[in-house]
Amino acid sequence: QVQLVESGGGLARAGGSLRLSCVSSGTIFRRNDMAWYRQAPGKQRELVASIAAHGTTNYAESVAGRFTMSRDNAENTIYLQMNSLKVDDTAVYYCYARRPPPTVEARPMDYWGKGTLVTVSS
């Protein structure tokens, strides 16, 4: 069974930094597209950053230039380095994985972590 476990959330001051980690198990990690999502109170979940199996990254406009996503295939881990934090970054951050299908005809599978809370104060 695929498991995603986030860590690194907590309290930070505006302008500060945090580093989130997500450890994956139960899948061939290097083949998975990975992403970080977040959900603020009263808002829908939104994509923060993604990284393809081959390493290409993409970022939401709201975090571009401040956040950096990376992956370490040897450790089955993805990271989200968050710098220049803003109060609006406060949210529960979720790790996401898409496992490729075993055949061309099959569909990929999606997996979610349970989330880690990031709170940024002014």
Secondary structure, 3 states (H helix, E strand, C coil): CCEEEEECCEEEECCCCEEEEEEEECCCHHHCEEEEEEECCCCCCEEEEEECCCCCEEECCCCCCCEEEEEECCCCEEEEEECCCCHHHCEEEEEEEEECCCCCCCCCEEEECCCEEEEEEC
